[in-house]
Amino acid sequence: MRHLLTATMVASAIVVPAGIALAQQAAAQRPADKPPISQAWIDIATFSSPGMPSGMAGMMGGMMGGGGGGDTPLSAIMGGKSNGNQFGHTRFGGSGSFLDVTLRTSRNPNLAEALQAVPEGSKLAPTLQLKVLPQAKPVPEKYSDDTVEESPEQPKGRIKLYWGCGTAIRPGQPKVVDFATGTVGQMAEIFKGRRATQRGTHSAPGRPVWPNLTDKRFVPEGASLTGSHTFTGEGVPDGFKFTLPPSQDIMPAIALKQAQADGVTQLTWQPLPTARAYFIAAMGGKGDNDGTAEMTLWTSSELPDSGFGLVDYQTNKSVDQWLKDKVLLPPATSRCDIPKGIFGEGTGGMLRMIAYGTEINLAYPPRPTDPKLAWEPDWSVKVRVKSVANSMLGMPGMDEGAAGAEDGSAGAGEGTPTDAAPQDAADKPKKKKFSLKEALDAAKQAIP
């Protein structure tokens, strides 16, 4: 019996590697897929700023992360409307709905302009004129995070991280790191976060975009992108035509409301019909005369996450996984409380919430079922959708905010809110006015 088992095991040891070798050989014979001849990227974003001027909301979005890039103009980050629509508003919009489009074709590396036929419901029909931007820069071969400049002196202060919805701070929180004494590992643990953001719309030579200097119309209120779209241009394959379904249409604004109850910040909203998941992040800080800064982070995740990488477009696969991990809130969620005691008196706080739409990737012709055939699509298109709310902790809800805060009229340079000094300010100890951006920069500089 022992000899029979031994013989069987030896035979199996011979057969299994042979089977693996055959499978590997078959896989090696399959031709590699080729990139599409023409490719388009479409980013759709809705921004709301409950109780805040549009320009401040856009600038706040830039400070707290959420996309962006070297081709995003400052006026787009600020959300100003005085100079018309600009490419990049889907990264840091003020208030309203925005659309960015990029097109390329390998048959014409110097493509300078193209047209996108859009449905009547977009209120932008019949076409969008795509143009290469004057400041377009070549696409880098590799992508990396923004370079962090080293500080000439060690920053003073600390950073605290809290997480999870609820009325009370959970045991084991917060994670705390002192800028002066924290190790690289401790700092990395605080800033450790999830991110699965792929390339979307971008500006580069040979890749015309919309909007641009020629066509800088805004997306009208009530517009819909559902329906037929067609790209045409020199070198663009004939038949670059696809239909955008309602599930990838412009998302509604997040009607985020805030209420205070015994120190707990109650966040409520109406679930969006096409939301795949939600995520909320808040950041606050304060400082003293000696330059000591303290930054506090809180996110709605059930697991520790700084949130810097999550308030942006994410892949469907990652959103689904993070829902299972309880990092993101389910699409039917309508409330999340920030626990009492996290953001105390004297701590300014910024609040961001994102509703993830469903990304869609279309290509023609479809991938062949025969594994021996290489796939070289004529065209492909990636469409990403999101809705983001930017606000300040303690700001009223959308229906309670100041009139005009949501019409996008408060653009860059059109007015900056000021804090009224209390009458008894002279009788109170003076504290350094604290900038949240300075705290964030200090935290980054503390990482070698």
Order of alpha helices (4+ residues) and beta strands (2+ residues): alpha-beta-alpha-alpha-beta-beta-beta-beta-beta-alpha-beta-beta-beta-beta-beta-beta-beta-alpha-beta-beta-beta-beta-alpha
